[in-house]
Amino acid sequence: MGWKKSTTYTVLRKLCERGILQNENAVVSALIKHEEAQRYESEALLDKAFDGSLLKFLTAFPGNHQLSFKEAEQLKRIIEEATK
C-alpha cells in the first residue's frame, strides 16, 4: 500500500484497540471472522454511499452488468427470505 512503517503500526494499534486484531509478541492475528469484517464494510458502504438504502444500492449496483437468470433467481430468493 506504500504506507510508512509508522502509519502501518498506527493502523494495527487502532484495530487492536477496536477488538478486531490482537498483537501478542509482535504476532498480529484476527479476532473476528472474515464474514464479520465483510458485513461491517458492507454496512458502512451502504450507509456512506447510499444513505443506508438497500434499494438505492440494488438499483445502482448492476449498472451495465446484465444479471444471469441464475443470479436473478438467487437475488429473488434472498429478498423473499428477508421479507419473511
PyMOL Python script that loads the backbone (N, CA, C, O; Angstrom):
from pymol import cmd

cmd.read_pdbstr("""\
ATOM      1  N   MET A   1       0.828  -1.199   0.000  1.00  0.00           N
ATOM      2  CA  MET A   1       0.000   0.000   0.000  1.00  0.00           C
ATOM      3  C   MET A   1       0.866   1.255   0.000  1.00  0.00           C
ATOM      4  O   MET A   1       0.357   2.364  -0.160  1.00  0.00           O
ATOM      5  N   GLY A   2       2.139   1.084   0.174  1.00  0.00           N
ATOM      6  CA  GLY A   2       3.020   2.233   0.158  1.00  0.00           C
ATOM      7  C   GLY A   2       2.996   3.055   1.435  1.00  0.00           C
ATOM      8  O   GLY A   2       3.414   4.214   1.431  1.00  0.00           O
ATOM      9  N   TRP A   3       2.510   2.468   2.540  1.00  0.00           N
ATOM     10  CA  TRP A   3       2.454   3.190   3.799  1.00  0.00           C
ATOM     11  C   TRP A   3       3.829   3.229   4.443  1.00  0.00           C
ATOM     12  O   TRP A   3       4.664   2.347   4.240  1.00  0.00           O
ATOM     13  N   LYS A   4       4.040   4.290   5.234  1.00  0.00           N
ATOM     14  CA  LYS A   4       5.233   4.340   6.076  1.00  0.00           C
ATOM     15  C   LYS A   4       5.045   3.339   7.212  1.00  0.00           C
ATOM     16  O   LYS A   4       3.922   2.970   7.556  1.00  0.00           O
ATOM     17  N   LYS A   5       6.159   2.912   7.783  1.00  0.00           N
ATOM     18  CA  LYS A   5       6.100   1.951   8.881  1.00  0.00           C
ATOM     19  C   LYS A   5       5.253   2.482  10.038  1.00  0.00           C
ATOM     20  O   LYS A   5       4.478   1.735  10.636  1.00  0.00           O
ATOM     21  N   SER A   6       5.401   3.764  10.352  1.00  0.00           N
ATOM     22  CA  SER A   6       4.645   4.347  11.478  1.00  0.00           C
ATOM     23  C   SER A   6       3.141   4.323  11.201  1.00  0.00           C
ATOM     24  O   SER A   6       2.349   4.093  12.115  1.00  0.00           O
ATOM     25  N   THR A   7       2.748   4.554   9.964  1.00  0.00           N
ATOM     26  CA  THR A   7       1.322   4.513   9.607  1.00  0.00           C
ATOM     27  C   THR A   7       0.776   3.101   9.784  1.00  0.00           C
ATOM     28  O   THR A   7      -0.315   2.911  10.322  1.00  0.00           O
ATOM     29  N   THR A   8       1.529   2.129   9.337  1.00  0.00           N
ATOM     30  CA  THR A   8       1.120   0.730   9.477  1.00  0.00           C
ATOM     31  C   THR A   8       0.940   0.373  10.945  1.00  0.00           C
ATOM     32  O   THR A   8      -0.066  -0.231  11.318  1.00  0.00           O
ATOM     33  N   TYR A   9       1.898   0.740  11.772  1.00  0.00           N
ATOM     34  CA  TYR A   9       1.804   0.449  13.205  1.00  0.00           C
ATOM     35  C   TYR A   9       0.598   1.147  13.831  1.00  0.00           C
ATOM     36  O   TYR A   9      -0.074   0.570  14.686  1.00  0.00           O
ATOM     37  N   THR A  10       0.320   2.371  13.417  1.00  0.00           N
ATOM     38  CA  THR A  10      -0.831   3.108  13.954  1.00  0.00           C
ATOM     39  C   THR A  10      -2.141   2.412  13.585  1.00  0.00           C
ATOM     40  O   THR A  10      -3.021   2.251  14.431  1.00  0.00           O
ATOM     41  N   VAL A  11      -2.267   2.006  12.343  1.00  0.00           N
ATOM     42  CA  VAL A  11      -3.487   1.316  11.907  1.00  0.00           C
ATOM     43  C   VAL A  11      -3.647   0.006  12.673  1.00  0.00           C
ATOM     44  O   VAL A  11      -4.737  -0.294  13.157  1.00  0.00           O
ATOM     45  N   LEU A  12      -2.585  -0.769  12.787  1.00  0.00           N
ATOM     46  CA  LEU A  12      -2.657  -2.027  13.534  1.00  0.00           C
ATOM     47  C   LEU A  12      -3.027  -1.790  14.994  1.00  0.00           C
ATOM     48  O   LEU A  12      -3.842  -2.522  15.555  1.00  0.00           O
ATOM     49  N   ARG A  13      -2.431  -0.772  15.610  1.00  0.00           N
ATOM     50  CA  ARG A  13      -2.735  -0.464  17.015  1.00  0.00           C
ATOM     51  C   ARG A  13      -4.209  -0.118  17.174  1.00  0.00           C
ATOM     52  O   ARG A  13      -4.863  -0.588  18.105  1.00  0.00           O
ATOM     53  N   LYS A  14      -4.736   0.707  16.261  1.00  0.00           N
ATOM     54  CA  LYS A  14      -6.145   1.108  16.351  1.00  0.00           C
ATOM     55  C   LYS A  14      -7.080  -0.083  16.137  1.00  0.00           C
ATOM     56  O   LYS A  14      -8.116  -0.183  16.794  1.00  0.00           O
ATOM     57  N   LEU A  15      -6.725  -0.972  15.235  1.00  0.00           N
ATOM     58  CA  LEU A  15      -7.538  -2.168  15.027  1.00  0.00           C
ATOM     59  C   LEU A  15      -7.492  -3.083  16.240  1.00  0.00           C
ATOM     60  O   LEU A  15      -8.481  -3.747  16.554  1.00  0.00           O
ATOM     61  N   CYS A  16      -6.361  -3.125  16.922  1.00  0.00           N
ATOM     62  CA  CYS A  16      -6.263  -3.892  18.170  1.00  0.00           C
ATOM     63  C   CYS A  16      -7.134  -3.258  19.252  1.00  0.00           C
ATOM     64  O   CYS A  16      -7.815  -3.965  19.995  1.00  0.00           O
ATOM     65  N   GLU A  17      -7.114  -1.935  19.342  1.00  0.00           N
ATOM     66  CA  GLU A  17      -7.929  -1.224  20.325  1.00  0.00           C
ATOM     67  C   GLU A  17      -9.416  -1.444  20.089  1.00  0.00           C
ATOM     68  O   GLU A  17     -10.202  -1.464  21.036  1.00  0.00           O
ATOM     69  N   ARG A  18      -9.802  -1.608  18.832  1.00  0.00           N
ATOM     70  CA  ARG A  18     -11.211  -1.826  18.486  1.00  0.00           C
ATOM     71  C   ARG A  18     -11.628  -3.286  18.623  1.00  0.00           C
ATOM     72  O   ARG A  18     -12.797  -3.617  18.423  1.00  0.00           O
ATOM     73  N   GLY A  19     -10.682  -4.162  18.960  1.00  0.00           N
ATOM     74  CA  GLY A  19     -11.001  -5.572  19.153  1.00  0.00           C
ATOM     75  C   GLY A  19     -11.112  -6.357  17.862  1.00  0.00           C
ATOM     76  O   GLY A  19     -11.719  -7.427  17.834  1.00  0.00           O
ATOM     77  N   ILE A  20     -10.531  -5.836  16.792  1.00  0.00           N
ATOM     78  CA  ILE A  20     -10.572  -6.517  15.512  1.00  0.00           C
ATOM     79  C   ILE A  20      -9.350  -7.414  15.343  1.00  0.00           C
ATOM     80  O   ILE A  20      -9.440  -8.506  14.783  1.00  0.00           O
ATOM     81  N   LEU A  21      -8.213  -6.941  15.833  1.00  0.00           N
ATOM     82  CA  LEU A  21      -6.967  -7.691  15.782  1.00  0.00           C
ATOM     83  C   LEU A  21      -6.400  -7.824  17.186  1.00  0.00           C
ATOM     84  O   LEU A  21      -6.794  -7.104  18.104  1.00  0.00           O
ATOM     85  N   GLN A  22      -5.464  -8.764  17.336  1.00  0.00           N
ATOM     86  CA  GLN A  22      -4.692  -8.840  18.576  1.00  0.00           C
ATOM     87  C   GLN A  22      -3.225  -8.929  18.219  1.00  0.00           C
ATOM     88  O   GLN A  22      -2.853  -9.491  17.189  1.00  0.00           O
ATOM     89  N   ASN A  23      -2.406  -8.373  19.076  1.00  0.00           N
ATOM     90  CA  ASN A  23      -0.966  -8.353  18.851  1.00  0.00           C
ATOM     91  C   ASN A  23      -0.303  -8.959  20.078  1.00  0.00           C
ATOM     92  O   ASN A  23      -0.245  -8.341  21.141  1.00  0.00           O
ATOM     93  N   GLU A  24       0.191 -10.169  19.913  1.00  0.00           N
ATOM     94  CA  GLU A  24       0.886 -10.840  21.005  1.00  0.00           C
ATOM     95  C   GLU A  24       2.309 -11.163  20.558  1.00  0.00           C
ATOM     96  O   GLU A  24       2.518 -11.939  19.625  1.00  0.00           O
ATOM     97  N   ASN A  25       3.269 -10.567  21.227  1.00  0.00           N
ATOM     98  CA  ASN A  25       4.686 -10.800  20.913  1.00  0.00           C
ATOM     99  C   ASN A  25       4.980 -10.529  19.439  1.00  0.00           C
ATOM    100  O   ASN A  25       5.677 -11.304  18.784  1.00  0.00           O
ATOM    101  N   ALA A  26       4.448  -9.432  18.930  1.00  0.00           N
ATOM    102  CA  ALA A  26       4.658  -8.983  17.548  1.00  0.00           C
ATOM    103  C   ALA A  26       4.029  -9.902  16.507  1.00  0.00           C
ATOM    104  O   ALA A  26       4.366  -9.825  15.326  1.00  0.00           O
ATOM    105  N   VAL A  27       3.105 -10.785  16.943  1.00  0.00           N
ATOM    106  CA  VAL A  27       2.348 -11.622  16.020  1.00  0.00           C
ATOM    107  C   VAL A  27       0.914 -11.102  16.013  1.00  0.00           C
ATOM    108  O   VAL A  27       0.211 -11.182  17.020  1.00  0.00           O
ATOM    109  N   VAL A  28       0.491 -10.572  14.876  1.00  0.00           N
ATOM    110  CA  VAL A  28      -0.838  -9.980  14.753  1.00  0.00           C
ATOM    111  C   VAL A  28      -1.783 -11.011  14.151  1.00  0.00           C
ATOM    112  O   VAL A  28      -1.468 -11.637  13.140  1.00  0.00           O
ATOM    113  N   SER A  29      -2.952 -11.184  14.783  1.00  0.00           N
ATOM    114  CA  SER A  29      -3.953 -12.119  14.264  1.00  0.00           C
ATOM    115  C   SER A  29      -5.342 -11.519  14.419  1.00  0.00           C
ATOM    116  O   SER A  29      -5.564 -10.633  15.244  1.00  0.00           O
ATOM    117  N   ALA A  30      -6.268 -12.014  13.616  1.00  0.00           N
ATOM    118  CA  ALA A  30      -7.634 -11.506  13.612  1.00  0.00           C
ATOM    119  C   ALA A  30      -8.427 -12.076  14.777  1.00  0.00           C
ATOM    120  O   ALA A  30      -8.272 -13.242  15.140  1.00  0.00           O
ATOM    121  N   LEU A  31      -9.282 -11.236  15.359  1.00  0.00           N
ATOM    122  CA  LEU A  31     -10.180 -11.674  16.420  1.00  0.00           C
ATOM    123  C   LEU A  31     -11.608 -11.868  15.907  1.00  0.00           C
ATOM    124  O   LEU A  31     -12.452 -12.437  16.598  1.00  0.00           O
ATOM    125  N   ILE A  32     -11.862 -11.397  14.710  1.00  0.00           N
ATOM    126  CA  ILE A  32     -13.194 -11.564  14.123  1.00  0.00           C
ATOM    127  C   ILE A  32     -13.065 -12.366  12.834  1.00  0.00           C
ATOM    128  O   ILE A  32     -11.995 -12.421  12.228  1.00  0.00           O
ATOM    129  N   LYS A  33     -14.156 -12.979  12.428  1.00  0.00           N
ATOM    130  CA  LYS A  33     -14.162 -13.771  11.206  1.00  0.00           C
ATOM    131  C   LYS A  33     -14.232 -12.863   9.991  1.00  0.00           C
ATOM    132  O   LYS A  33     -14.695 -11.724  10.066  1.00  0.00           O
ATOM    133  N   HIS A  34     -13.765 -13.388   8.882  1.00  0.00           N
ATOM    134  CA  HIS A  34     -13.767 -12.652   7.619  1.00  0.00           C
ATOM    135  C   HIS A  34     -15.175 -12.178   7.266  1.00  0.00           C
ATOM    136  O   HIS A  34     -15.350 -11.059   6.785  1.00  0.00           O
ATOM    137  N   GLU A  35     -16.175 -13.021   7.500  1.00  0.00           N
ATOM    138  CA  GLU A  35     -17.559 -12.681   7.189  1.00  0.00           C
ATOM    139  C   GLU A  35     -18.039 -11.483   8.009  1.00  0.00           C
ATOM    140  O   GLU A  35     -18.787 -10.641   7.513  1.00  0.00           O
ATOM    141  N   GLU A  36     -17.599 -11.415   9.270  1.00  0.00           N
ATOM    142  CA  GLU A  36     -17.974 -10.277  10.112  1.00  0.00           C
ATOM    143  C   GLU A  36     -17.376  -8.982   9.579  1.00  0.00           C
ATOM    144  O   GLU A  36     -18.039  -7.945   9.571  1.00  0.00           O
ATOM    145  N   ALA A  37     -16.140  -9.039   9.139  1.00  0.00           N
ATOM    146  CA  ALA A  37     -15.487  -7.856   8.577  1.00  0.00           C
ATOM    147  C   ALA A  37     -16.187  -7.430   7.293  1.00  0.00           C
ATOM    148  O   ALA A  37     -16.397  -6.238   7.067  1.00  0.00           O
ATOM    149  N   GLN A  38     -16.550  -8.392   6.453  1.00  0.00           N
ATOM    150  CA  GLN A  38     -17.275  -8.077   5.219  1.00  0.00           C
ATOM    151  C   GLN A  38     -18.627  -7.439   5.528  1.00  0.00           C
ATOM    152  O   GLN A  38     -19.024  -6.476   4.873  1.00  0.00           O
ATOM    153  N   ARG A  39     -19.329  -7.971   6.515  1.00  0.00           N
ATOM    154  CA  ARG A  39     -20.642  -7.427   6.887  1.00  0.00           C
ATOM    155  C   ARG A  39     -20.498  -5.979   7.355  1.00  0.00           C
ATOM    156  O   ARG A  39     -21.282  -5.116   6.960  1.00  0.00           O
ATOM    157  N   TYR A  40     -19.504  -5.716   8.188  1.00  0.00           N
ATOM    158  CA  TYR A  40     -19.267  -4.359   8.679  1.00  0.00           C
ATOM    159  C   TYR A  40     -18.957  -3.415   7.521  1.00  0.00           C
ATOM    160  O   TYR A  40     -19.525  -2.326   7.434  1.00  0.00           O
ATOM    161  N   GLU A  41     -18.057  -3.833   6.634  1.00  0.00           N
ATOM    162  CA  GLU A  41     -17.678  -2.987   5.495  1.00  0.00           C
ATOM    163  C   GLU A  41     -18.866  -2.749   4.570  1.00  0.00           C
ATOM    164  O   GLU A  41     -19.044  -1.643   4.058  1.00  0.00           O
ATOM    165  N   SER A  42     -19.673  -3.773   4.355  1.00  0.00           N
ATOM    166  CA  SER A  42     -20.859  -3.630   3.501  1.00  0.00           C
ATOM    167  C   SER A  42     -21.843  -2.630   4.093  1.00  0.00           C
ATOM    168  O   SER A  42     -22.385  -1.788   3.377  1.00  0.00           O
ATOM    169  N   GLU A  43     -22.072  -2.721   5.394  1.00  0.00           N
ATOM    170  CA  GLU A  43     -22.990  -1.798   6.052  1.00  0.00           C
ATOM    171  C   GLU A  43     -22.443  -0.370   6.013  1.00  0.00           C
ATOM    172  O   GLU A  43     -23.199   0.582   5.819  1.00  0.00           O
ATOM    173  N   ALA A  44     -21.133  -0.223   6.198  1.00  0.00           N
ATOM    174  CA  ALA A  44     -20.519   1.107   6.142  1.00  0.00           C
ATOM    175  C   ALA A  44     -20.648   1.698   4.744  1.00  0.00           C
ATOM    176  O   ALA A  44     -20.945   2.884   4.603  1.00  0.00           O
ATOM    177  N   LEU A  45     -20.428   0.889   3.709  1.00  0.00           N
ATOM    178  CA  LEU A  45     -20.580   1.353   2.327  1.00  0.00           C
ATOM    179  C   LEU A  45     -22.025   1.750   2.052  1.00  0.00           C
ATOM    180  O   LEU A  45     -22.278   2.792   1.447  1.00  0.00           O
ATOM    181  N   LEU A  46     -22.963   0.934   2.487  1.00  0.00           N
ATOM    182  CA  LEU A  46     -24.381   1.221   2.292  1.00  0.00           C
ATOM    183  C   LEU A  46     -24.757   2.543   2.954  1.00  0.00           C
ATOM    184  O   LEU A  46     -25.455   3.365   2.359  1.00  0.00           O
ATOM    185  N   ASP A  47     -24.293   2.744   4.186  1.00  0.00           N
ATOM    186  CA  ASP A  47     -24.589   3.989   4.904  1.00  0.00           C
ATOM    187  C   ASP A  47     -23.960   5.200   4.228  1.00  0.00           C
ATOM    188  O   ASP A  47     -24.610   6.231   4.055  1.00  0.00           O
ATOM    189  N   LYS A  48     -22.694   5.071   3.850  1.00  0.00           N
ATOM    190  CA  LYS A  48     -21.952   6.206   3.309  1.00  0.00           C
ATOM    191  C   LYS A  48     -22.379   6.571   1.890  1.00  0.00           C
ATOM    192  O   LYS A  48     -22.615   7.743   1.596  1.00  0.00           O
ATOM    193  N   ALA A  49     -22.478   5.590   1.025  1.00  0.00           N
ATOM    194  CA  ALA A  49     -22.704   5.868  -0.394  1.00  0.00           C
ATOM    195  C   ALA A  49     -24.173   5.876  -0.800  1.00  0.00           C
ATOM    196  O   ALA A  49     -24.529   6.487  -1.808  1.00  0.00           O
ATOM    197  N   PHE A  50     -25.036   5.206  -0.028  1.00  0.00           N
ATOM    198  CA  PHE A  50     -26.434   5.062  -0.436  1.00  0.00           C
ATOM    199  C   PHE A  50     -27.413   5.475   0.658  1.00  0.00           C
ATOM    200  O   PHE A  50     -28.566   5.044   0.661  1.00  0.00           O
ATOM    201  N   ASP A  51     -26.954   6.307   1.581  1.00  0.00           N
ATOM    202  CA  ASP A  51     -27.809   6.795   2.675  1.00  0.00           C
ATOM    203  C   ASP A  51     -28.498   5.661   3.423  1.00  0.00           C
ATOM    204  O   ASP A  51     -29.612   5.824   3.921  1.00  0.00           O
ATOM    205  N   GLY A  52     -27.834   4.512   3.501  1.00  0.00           N
ATOM    206  CA  GLY A  52     -28.384   3.375   4.230  1.00  0.00           C
ATOM    207  C   GLY A  52     -29.492   2.649   3.495  1.00  0.00           C
ATOM    208  O   GLY A  52     -30.125   1.761   4.067  1.00  0.00           O
ATOM    209  N   SER A  53     -29.745   3.002   2.240  1.00  0.00           N
ATOM    210  CA  SER A  53     -30.844   2.413   1.482  1.00  0.00           C
ATOM    211  C   SER A  53     -30.381   1.215   0.664  1.00  0.00           C
ATOM    212  O   SER A  53     -29.594   1.355  -0.272  1.00  0.00           O
ATOM    213  N   LEU A  54     -30.872   0.051   1.023  1.00  0.00           N
ATOM    214  CA  LEU A  54     -30.562  -1.148   0.264  1.00  0.00           C
ATOM    215  C   LEU A  54     -31.169  -1.071  -1.134  1.00  0.00           C
ATOM    216  O   LEU A  54     -30.578  -1.552  -2.101  1.00  0.00           O
ATOM    217  N   LEU A  55     -32.338  -0.472  -1.236  1.00  0.00           N
ATOM    218  CA  LEU A  55     -32.990  -0.312  -2.542  1.00  0.00           C
ATOM    219  C   LEU A  55     -32.136   0.538  -3.484  1.00  0.00           C
ATOM    220  O   LEU A  55     -31.965   0.185  -4.651  1.00  0.00           O
ATOM    221  N   LYS A  56     -31.595   1.664  -2.982  1.00  0.00           N
ATOM    222  CA  LYS A  56     -30.725   2.505  -3.812  1.00  0.00           C
ATOM    223  C   LYS A  56     -29.491   1.726  -4.261  1.00  0.00           C
ATOM    224  O   LYS A  56     -29.059   1.839  -5.408  1.00  0.00           O
ATOM    225  N   PHE A  57     -28.929   0.937  -3.347  1.00  0.00           N
ATOM    226  CA  PHE A  57     -27.757   0.136  -3.679  1.00  0.00           C
ATOM    227  C   PHE A  57     -28.081  -0.881  -4.764  1.00  0.00           C
ATOM    228  O   PHE A  57     -27.363  -0.987  -5.758  1.00  0.00           O
ATOM    229  N   LEU A  58     -29.175  -1.635  -4.570  1.00  0.00           N
ATOM    230  CA  LEU A  58     -29.522  -2.667  -5.540  1.00  0.00           C
ATOM    231  C   LEU A  58     -29.863  -2.081  -6.899  1.00  0.00           C
ATOM    232  O   LEU A  58     -29.604  -2.708  -7.925  1.00  0.00           O
ATOM    233  N   THR A  59     -30.435  -0.896  -6.918  1.00  0.00           N
ATOM    234  CA  THR A  59     -30.757  -0.239  -8.178  1.00  0.00           C
ATOM    235  C   THR A  59     -29.486   0.203  -8.897  1.00  0.00           C
ATOM    236  O   THR A  59     -29.392   0.088 -10.119  1.00  0.00           O
ATOM    237  N   ALA A  60     -28.515   0.706  -8.149  1.00  0.00           N
ATOM    238  CA  ALA A  60     -27.274   1.209  -8.742  1.00  0.00           C
ATOM    239  C   ALA A  60     -26.283   0.107  -9.068  1.00  0.00           C
ATOM    240  O   ALA A  60     -25.485   0.245  -9.995  1.00  0.00           O
ATOM    241  N   PHE A  61     -26.322  -0.970  -8.328  1.00  0.00           N
ATOM    242  CA  PHE A  61     -25.281  -1.983  -8.422  1.00  0.00           C
ATOM    243  C   PHE A  61     -25.134  -2.627  -9.788  1.00  0.00           C
ATOM    244  O   PHE A  61     -24.012  -2.670 -10.293  1.00  0.00           O
ATOM    245  N   PRO A  62     -26.191  -3.134 -10.429  1.00  0.00           N
ATOM    246  CA  PRO A  62     -25.980  -3.816 -11.713  1.00  0.00           C
ATOM    247  C   PRO A  62     -25.368  -2.930 -12.793  1.00  0.00           C
ATOM    248  O   PRO A  62     -24.551  -3.410 -13.579  1.00  0.00           O
ATOM    249  N   GLY A  63     -25.740  -1.641 -12.855  1.00  0.00           N
ATOM    250  CA  GLY A  63     -25.166  -0.742 -13.851  1.00  0.00           C
ATOM    251  C   GLY A  63     -25.269  -1.330 -15.242  1.00  0.00           C
ATOM    252  O   GLY A  63     -26.368  -1.616 -15.719  1.00  0.00           O
ATOM    253  N   ASN A  64     -24.146  -1.511 -15.890  1.00  0.00           N
ATOM    254  CA  ASN A  64     -24.118  -2.088 -17.230  1.00  0.00           C
ATOM    255  C   ASN A  64     -23.998  -3.608 -17.205  1.00  0.00           C
ATOM    256  O   ASN A  64     -23.949  -4.253 -18.252  1.00  0.00           O
ATOM    257  N   HIS A  65     -23.952  -4.165 -16.020  1.00  0.00           N
ATOM    258  CA  HIS A  65     -23.799  -5.621 -15.874  1.00  0.00           C
ATOM    259  C   HIS A  65     -25.167  -6.288 -15.940  1.00  0.00           C
ATOM    260  O   HIS A  65     -26.051  -5.995 -15.135  1.00  0.00           O
ATOM    261  N   GLN A  66     -25.330  -7.174 -16.890  1.00  0.00           N
ATOM    262  CA  GLN A  66     -26.586  -7.931 -17.034  1.00  0.00           C
ATOM    263  C   GLN A  66     -26.559  -9.113 -16.073  1.00  0.00           C
ATOM    264  O   GLN A  66     -25.604  -9.889 -16.081  1.00  0.00           O
ATOM    265  N   LEU A  67     -27.589  -9.262 -15.246  1.00  0.00           N
ATOM    266  CA  LEU A  67     -27.670 -10.409 -14.355  1.00  0.00           C
ATOM    267  C   LEU A  67     -28.056 -11.646 -15.150  1.00  0.00           C
ATOM    268  O   LEU A  67     -28.879 -11.578 -16.063  1.00  0.00           O
ATOM    269  N   SER A  68     -27.467 -12.759 -14.803  1.00  0.00           N
ATOM    270  CA  SER A  68     -27.885 -14.020 -15.407  1.00  0.00           C
ATOM    271  C   SER A  68     -29.206 -14.432 -14.764  1.00  0.00           C
ATOM    272  O   SER A  68     -29.583 -13.911 -13.714  1.00  0.00           O
ATOM    273  N   PHE A  69     -29.891 -15.353 -15.389  1.00  0.00           N
ATOM    274  CA  PHE A  69     -31.145 -15.850 -14.834  1.00  0.00           C
ATOM    275  C   PHE A  69     -30.904 -16.450 -13.452  1.00  0.00           C
ATOM    276  O   PHE A  69     -31.695 -16.244 -12.532  1.00  0.00           O
ATOM    277  N   LYS A  70     -29.801 -17.199 -13.314  1.00  0.00           N
ATOM    278  CA  LYS A  70     -29.474 -17.827 -12.034  1.00  0.00           C
ATOM    279  C   LYS A  70     -29.227 -16.769 -10.953  1.00  0.00           C
ATOM    280  O   LYS A  70     -29.711 -16.905  -9.830  1.00  0.00           O
ATOM    281  N   GLU A  71     -28.471 -15.710 -11.292  1.00  0.00           N
ATOM    282  CA  GLU A  71     -28.211 -14.633 -10.328  1.00  0.00           C
ATOM    283  C   GLU A  71     -29.509 -13.936  -9.926  1.00  0.00           C
ATOM    284  O   GLU A  71     -29.712 -13.621  -8.753  1.00  0.00           O
ATOM    285  N   ALA A  72     -30.387 -13.697 -10.899  1.00  0.00           N
ATOM    286  CA  ALA A  72     -31.673 -13.052 -10.614  1.00  0.00           C
ATOM    287  C   ALA A  72     -32.521 -13.928  -9.694  1.00  0.00           C
ATOM    288  O   ALA A  72     -33.174 -13.421  -8.782  1.00  0.00           O
ATOM    289  N   GLU A  73     -32.515 -15.224  -9.926  1.00  0.00           N
ATOM    290  CA  GLU A  73     -33.261 -16.147  -9.066  1.00  0.00           C
ATOM    291  C   GLU A  73     -32.692 -16.160  -7.653  1.00  0.00           C
ATOM    292  O   GLU A  73     -33.445 -16.206  -6.680  1.00  0.00           O
ATOM    293  N   GLN A  74     -31.372 -16.119  -7.533  1.00  0.00           N
ATOM    294  CA  GLN A  74     -30.743 -16.089  -6.209  1.00  0.00           C
ATOM    295  C   GLN A  74     -31.119 -14.812  -5.467  1.00  0.00           C
ATOM    296  O   GLN A  74     -31.445 -14.857  -4.281  1.00  0.00           O
ATOM    297  N   LEU A  75     -31.077 -13.676  -6.158  1.00  0.00           N
ATOM    298  CA  LEU A  75     -31.480 -12.403  -5.547  1.00  0.00           C
ATOM    299  C   LEU A  75     -32.935 -12.451  -5.106  1.00  0.00           C
ATOM    300  O   LEU A  75     -33.282 -11.983  -4.022  1.00  0.00           O
ATOM    301  N   LYS A  76     -33.773 -13.016  -5.948  1.00  0.00           N
ATOM    302  CA  LYS A  76     -35.200 -13.134  -5.622  1.00  0.00           C
ATOM    303  C   LYS A  76     -35.396 -13.950  -4.345  1.00  0.00           C
ATOM    304  O   LYS A  76     -36.196 -13.580  -3.485  1.00  0.00           O
ATOM    305  N   ARG A  77     -34.661 -15.069  -4.221  1.00  0.00           N
ATOM    306  CA  ARG A  77     -34.767 -15.895  -3.008  1.00  0.00           C
ATOM    307  C   ARG A  77     -34.284 -15.142  -1.771  1.00  0.00           C
ATOM    308  O   ARG A  77     -34.888 -15.230  -0.702  1.00  0.00           O
ATOM    309  N   ILE A  78     -33.187 -14.399  -1.932  1.00  0.00           N
ATOM    310  CA  ILE A  78     -32.656 -13.626  -0.800  1.00  0.00           C
ATOM    311  C   ILE A  78     -33.681 -12.589  -0.340  1.00  0.00           C
ATOM    312  O   ILE A  78     -33.914 -12.426   0.857  1.00  0.00           O
ATOM    313  N   ILE A  79     -34.286 -11.898  -1.292  1.00  0.00           N
ATOM    314  CA  ILE A  79     -35.288 -10.878  -0.963  1.00  0.00           C
ATOM    315  C   ILE A  79     -36.502 -11.513  -0.302  1.00  0.00           C
ATOM    316  O   ILE A  79     -37.029 -10.985   0.677  1.00  0.00           O
ATOM    317  N   GLU A  80     -36.944 -12.641  -0.833  1.00  0.00           N
ATOM    318  CA  GLU A  80     -38.095 -13.329  -0.228  1.00  0.00           C
ATOM    319  C   GLU A  80     -37.808 -13.767   1.204  1.00  0.00           C
ATOM    320  O   GLU A  80     -38.667 -13.646   2.076  1.00  0.00           O
ATOM    321  N   GLU A  81     -36.605 -14.276   1.447  1.00  0.00           N
ATOM    322  CA  GLU A  81     -36.228 -14.692   2.798  1.00  0.00           C
ATOM    323  C   GLU A  81     -36.161 -13.487   3.746  1.00  0.00           C
ATOM    324  O   GLU A  81     -36.536 -13.591   4.914  1.00  0.00           O
ATOM    325  N   ALA A  82     -35.687 -12.360   3.244  1.00  0.00           N
ATOM    326  CA  ALA A  82     -35.530 -11.173   4.086  1.00  0.00           C
ATOM    327  C   ALA A  82     -36.873 -10.546   4.450  1.00  0.00           C
ATOM    328  O   ALA A  82     -36.961  -9.791   5.418  1.00  0.00           O
ATOM    329  N   THR A  83     -37.914 -10.850   3.687  1.00  0.00           N
ATOM    330  CA  THR A  83     -39.231 -10.243   3.957  1.00  0.00           C
ATOM    331  C   THR A  83     -40.152 -11.159   4.748  1.00  0.00           C
ATOM    332  O   THR A  83     -41.313 -10.817   4.974  1.00  0.00           O
ATOM    333  N   LYS A  84     -39.668 -12.290   5.164  1.00  0.00           N
ATOM    334  CA  LYS A  84     -40.495 -13.218   5.965  1.00  0.00           C
ATOM    335  C   LYS A  84     -40.550 -12.789   7.395  1.00  0.00           C
ATOM    336  O   LYS A  84     -41.196 -13.446   8.212  1.00  0.00           O
TER     337      LYS A  84
END
""", "prot")
cmd.dss("prot")
cmd.show_as("cartoon", "prot")
cmd.util.cbc("prot")
cmd.orient("prot")
